[in-house]
Amino acid sequence: MQKPRPFIGIIGAGPAGLTAAYLLSNAGLKLVIFEIEEHCVGGISRTVMYKGYRFDIGGHRFFSKSQEVEDLWTEILPDDFLTRERISRIYYKGKFYSYPLDAAEVIDNIGKRQAALTFASYLKAKLFQISSPNNLEDWLTQKFGGRLYRMFFKSYTEKVWGMPCKEISADWAAQRIKGLSLSKVVRNALFSANFMDLGKGKNRSKVIKTLITSFRYPRLGPGMLWEAAADKIQDGGGTIQMGTRVIGIERKESGMWQVEFECNAVINKVEVDHLISSAPLGWLIQTIHPNLPAEALEAAASLSYRDFLTVALIVRPSVSFPDNWIYIHDPELKVGRIQNFANWSPEMVPDPAMACYGMEYFTSTDEPFWKQTDAELISLATQELEILRLVQPGDVVDGAVVRQSKAYPVYDDNYSACRNILQETIKKHCLNLHVVGRNGMHQYNNQDHSMMTAMLTVKNILADEQKYDVWKVNQDAEYLESDSKNES
């Protein structure tokens, strides 16, 4: 007798959850997604609308070293991708620097003497290497030299994480900017290339993501892609429960998982054969019953997160702002990054005479800043935009605030040991429980990595065996294991 096809439960309708659901639906499996947001799918990659203006929760470039991911984007949204030329800058000590860096501009901005001292600082770092740098400051200083670290890494990174670079694990840089070096930055500055033009002998796997000069982008923002995926999932028979909070997860003796959830003040339960979770890993482990071992519960409680809010300002622009985004490396300003959404896609802004700038702030839910009123945040963002001389007084005519909790898994001194404990606990005690995505794996990644973890999870479910270990997907959405189980 043929084995019945499994019923799949998925927690979270972000890139990982929707990718898994899309592929499972295509394979003819029954599934249900539990999504806490009432209206928007896409998670941190959703697009928010305010009075006809669309804006991202952060900016989301669509470029991957994985052709499989690129092909899936195209399959889901075949006719609505734009190719955008990247324009981005760094603001440091009152001056703007193109990024990727322009060598002549850097020398002109800092002067020949400072440029020479910066290069000497780099050479010194190379001569006196630390064998195994344990924290981010040591890792970056060794990689780029102390002066370049202080100019282009320290302030922005400490804004993002809310802690000194010495308290951040070196793992973060080793994953996020793997392959980037001063020599490659300079070479790119002197001989920049358009890495979207991959048909002329360029190898996608060799591209350094942070230096790409163009990328794809959905014409109505990343939410357009994930809304299309959600429609296709539902057309294929999948169920998406919006506005639904999972409040309990129980391991049944039968090997199934019982999910207890609340929607519209009504509590229900459903049993599934496999449970895929992109929800925060710490929450997941603490929600499972019967309780997992005390060591795992302690590790789960130790994981921490950084939160994020966007102040979208509607602007009548009187000052040139050619960038897609700008990094703000000035410690005197609270804002960390600024998006110009019309330069991602003109269709993000309904009136071509207007603009929408996303002022991005990194914070935590227990900080007073998070609890400020929308009016206070809009006022601060407007003042900072004026200080940067990107608007003049009176240019800002309206604004909206979006708060995103648990936006970034924190890479502190303890995170790696805790995550290893949880990884082993799931393998040992949680058959047919699969964790995917940024928060699901407590790994600060891009959406292509989240998607690849989901894609491999689906392959495991369809094969009814653990062919792939999703923890071996690296930051570039590449599967690292090379053996008979790895597909060519």
SVG drawing of the C-alpha trace seen along z (x, -y; Angstrom):
<svg xmlns="http://www.w3.org/2000/svg" viewBox="-13 -75 68 77">
<polyline fill="none" stroke="black" stroke-width="0.4" points="0.0,0.0 1.3,-3.4 2.2,-5.6 -0.2,-8.6 1.2,-11.9 2.1,-14.0 0.2,-17.1 2.6,-20.0 2.3,-22.8 4.4,-26.0 4.9,-28.7 5.6,-32.1 4.8,-33.5 8.1,-35.1 10.6,-34.2 11.5,-30.8 7.9,-29.8 6.4,-30.8 9.2,-29.2 8.6,-25.9 4.9,-26.2 5.2,-27.1 7.4,-24.1 5.3,-21.7 2.1,-23.0 3.6,-22.4 4.4,-18.8 0.7,-18.3 1.1,-18.2 -1.6,-19.5 -0.3,-22.4 -1.3,-25.2 0.7,-28.3 0.2,-30.1 1.1,-33.9 0.7,-36.3 0.4,-39.4 -3.2,-40.2 -2.7,-41.6 0.9,-41.3 2.9,-38.3 6.6,-38.4 7.9,-38.9 10.7,-41.3 10.6,-41.3 7.1,-42.6 6.1,-45.9 4.1,-48.3 1.7,-50.8 0.8,-54.2 -1.5,-56.6 -0.4,-54.9 3.3,-55.1 5.1,-51.8 8.1,-51.1 10.2,-48.2 11.3,-47.1 14.8,-47.7 15.9,-47.5 15.9,-44.1 18.2,-43.6 17.3,-40.6 20.7,-39.1 21.9,-35.6 24.9,-33.5 22.5,-30.6 21.0,-30.3 18.3,-28.0 17.1,-30.9 17.2,-33.3 15.2,-30.9 12.6,-30.6 12.2,-34.3 11.6,-34.5 9.2,-31.6 7.0,-33.2 7.1,-36.7 8.0,-36.3 7.1,-39.7 7.5,-42.3 11.2,-42.5 13.2,-45.7 17.0,-45.8 18.3,-48.6 21.7,-50.3 23.0,-50.6 23.8,-54.0 24.7,-54.0 26.9,-56.1 28.4,-56.3 28.1,-59.5 31.1,-60.0 32.3,-63.2 30.2,-65.5 31.2,-64.0 29.6,-61.4 31.6,-58.5 30.4,-56.3 30.0,-52.7 31.4,-50.6 34.3,-52.9 35.8,-55.3 39.5,-55.5 40.0,-59.0 36.9,-60.2 38.2,-58.7 41.6,-60.4 40.0,-63.7 37.8,-63.5 40.3,-62.5 43.4,-64.0 46.6,-62.3 48.2,-62.3 45.3,-60.5 45.1,-58.1 48.8,-57.3 48.2,-56.8 45.2,-54.6 47.3,-52.4 50.1,-52.2 47.5,-51.2 46.4,-48.4 50.0,-47.2 50.6,-47.2 47.5,-45.1 48.8,-42.6 52.3,-42.5 50.9,-41.9 48.1,-39.4 46.0,-37.9 45.9,-34.1 42.2,-33.8 40.3,-37.1 37.4,-36.4 35.5,-39.6 34.3,-41.8 36.7,-44.7 39.8,-42.5 38.5,-40.7 37.8,-44.0 41.0,-45.7 43.1,-42.7 41.3,-42.6 41.3,-46.4 43.5,-48.2 42.5,-50.3 41.8,-53.5 39.6,-52.0 37.8,-50.1 37.0,-53.3 36.0,-55.1 33.7,-52.6 32.7,-49.9 32.7,-50.9 29.9,-53.5 27.4,-51.9 27.9,-48.4 27.5,-49.6 24.3,-51.3 22.9,-48.1 23.8,-45.9 23.6,-48.4 26.8,-47.1 30.6,-47.7 32.2,-45.8 34.4,-44.1 31.3,-42.4 30.1,-41.1 31.3,-37.7 33.7,-37.7 31.4,-35.1 29.1,-37.9 31.8,-39.5 33.2,-36.2 29.7,-35.3 28.4,-38.7 31.5,-40.1 33.3,-36.8 35.7,-37.3 35.8,-41.1 39.3,-42.5 41.0,-45.9 42.7,-44.7 39.3,-43.6 37.7,-46.9 40.4,-48.9 40.4,-46.7 36.6,-47.2 37.1,-50.9 39.5,-51.1 37.9,-48.6 34.2,-48.4 32.1,-45.8 28.4,-45.3 27.9,-41.9 24.4,-41.5 26.0,-41.1 26.9,-37.5 26.7,-36.3 30.2,-37.5 32.2,-34.9 31.6,-36.1 31.2,-33.5 28.2,-34.2 29.8,-32.2 32.8,-34.5 30.8,-37.7 31.1,-39.6 27.5,-40.6 28.3,-43.8 30.1,-45.1 27.5,-44.4 26.6,-47.4 23.1,-46.3 20.4,-44.0 16.8,-43.0 13.8,-44.4 10.1,-43.9 8.4,-47.0 6.0,-47.2 8.6,-46.1 9.5,-42.7 6.1,-42.2 4.8,-41.9 6.9,-38.7 5.6,-37.2 2.0,-38.2 2.3,-36.4 3.7,-33.3 0.9,-33.4 -1.7,-33.5 -0.1,-30.6 0.0,-28.6 -3.7,-29.1 -4.5,-28.4 -2.7,-25.1 -4.9,-24.2 -2.6,-25.4 -4.2,-27.3 -2.7,-30.6 -4.1,-31.5 -3.5,-35.3 -3.7,-37.0 -3.0,-33.7 -0.8,-33.3 0.7,-29.9 0.4,-29.4 1.4,-25.8 3.3,-23.0 3.1,-19.4 5.1,-16.4 2.7,-13.4 3.7,-9.8 2.5,-9.0 5.4,-11.2 3.0,-14.0 3.0,-17.5 -0.1,-19.2 -0.2,-23.0 -2.5,-25.1 -3.3,-28.5 -5.5,-31.5 -7.3,-33.4 -10.1,-36.0 -10.1,-35.1 -10.9,-31.5 -8.4,-28.7 -8.0,-25.7 -5.7,-22.7 -4.4,-20.8 -2.1,-17.8 0.5,-17.8 3.1,-15.2 5.9,-17.7 6.2,-21.1 8.4,-23.8 9.2,-26.9 10.7,-30.2 9.6,-31.7 12.4,-32.8 14.4,-29.7 14.4,-30.7 10.6,-31.0 10.1,-27.7 12.2,-25.7 10.4,-27.2 7.0,-26.6 7.3,-22.8 5.7,-20.4 6.6,-18.1 9.4,-20.3 12.8,-19.8 15.9,-19.2 16.8,-22.0 20.0,-22.7 18.1,-23.5 15.6,-25.7 18.4,-27.7 20.1,-28.1 16.8,-29.2 16.3,-31.8 19.8,-33.2 19.3,-34.0 18.7,-37.7 17.5,-39.9 17.8,-43.4 14.7,-45.3 14.2,-47.8 11.9,-50.6 11.4,-52.5 10.2,-56.1 8.9,-56.7 8.9,-60.4 6.8,-61.7 8.9,-64.5 8.5,-67.3 12.1,-67.0 14.1,-70.2 17.5,-68.6 19.1,-66.1 19.1,-62.5 20.3,-60.1 21.0,-57.1 19.0,-53.9 20.3,-54.1 22.9,-55.8 24.7,-54.4 25.1,-56.9 28.4,-56.4 28.0,-59.5 27.7,-58.5 26.0,-61.9 23.0,-60.9 20.6,-58.2 19.6,-57.1 21.6,-54.2 20.5,-54.0 18.3,-55.9 16.3,-54.4 15.1,-56.4 12.2,-54.2 11.5,-55.9 15.1,-55.0 14.4,-51.4 11.3,-51.6 9.4,-54.7 6.1,-52.8 6.8,-52.8 5.7,-56.5 2.3,-57.4 3.2,-61.0 6.4,-61.6 6.7,-65.1 7.1,-63.5 9.6,-61.2 9.5,-58.7 12.6,-58.3 12.9,-55.4 14.8,-56.5 16.0,-53.3 16.7,-53.0 18.1,-50.0 16.9,-49.7 15.4,-47.2 11.8,-46.9 12.9,-47.6 14.6,-50.9 12.7,-54.3 13.4,-55.0 11.1,-52.1 8.3,-53.5 8.3,-57.0 5.2,-58.1 5.0,-58.1 4.8,-61.9 8.1,-62.1 9.8,-59.7 8.7,-61.5 9.9,-64.8 13.3,-63.3 13.7,-61.7 12.8,-65.0 15.4,-66.9 18.1,-64.4 17.3,-64.5 17.7,-68.3 21.0,-68.0 22.2,-65.7 21.0,-68.4 19.0,-65.9 15.9,-68.1 15.2,-71.7 12.8,-72.9 9.3,-72.3 10.1,-69.6 8.7,-66.8 4.9,-66.8 3.9,-63.5 5.2,-60.3 4.5,-56.9 6.3,-54.5 6.6,-50.7 8.1,-48.8 9.7,-45.4 10.6,-43.3 13.2,-40.6 14.6,-41.8 18.2,-40.7 19.5,-37.7 22.3,-39.0 25.7,-37.5 27.0,-38.0 29.7,-35.9 27.2,-33.2 25.1,-32.8 27.1,-30.1 27.3,-27.7 23.5,-28.2 22.7,-27.6 24.8,-24.4 22.9,-23.1 19.5,-23.8 20.6,-22.3 21.6,-19.0 18.4,-19.1 16.2,-19.3 18.1,-16.5 17.8,-14.3 14.3,-15.0 12.3,-16.6 11.7,-14.2 10.0,-15.9 10.5,-19.4 12.4,-21.6 13.8,-25.1 14.4,-27.5 15.2,-31.1 16.8,-34.0 15.0,-33.8 14.2,-30.1 17.9,-29.3 19.1,-32.4 21.3,-33.2 21.6,-36.8 21.1,-36.1 19.6,-37.4 16.4,-36.2 18.2,-33.9 19.8,-32.0 16.4,-31.7 14.9,-30.4 17.7,-27.8 17.2,-26.4 13.5,-26.0 14.2,-24.5 16.5,-21.8 13.9,-21.2 11.3,-20.5 13.7,-18.1 14.1,-16.2 10.4,-16.0 9.7,-14.8 12.5,-12.2 11.3,-11.1 14.9,-11.3 17.4,-13.8 19.4,-14.1 20.5,-17.7 21.6,-19.4 20.2,-22.9 22.7,-24.2 25.4,-23.6 23.9,-26.3 26.3,-29.2 25.7,-32.9 25.8,-32.8 23.0,-30.2 25.5,-27.5 25.3,-24.0 28.7,-23.2 28.7,-19.5 30.4,-17.7 29.5,-14.0 27.2,-11.5 24.2,-13.2 25.0,-16.5 23.3,-17.1 25.4,-18.2"/>
</svg>
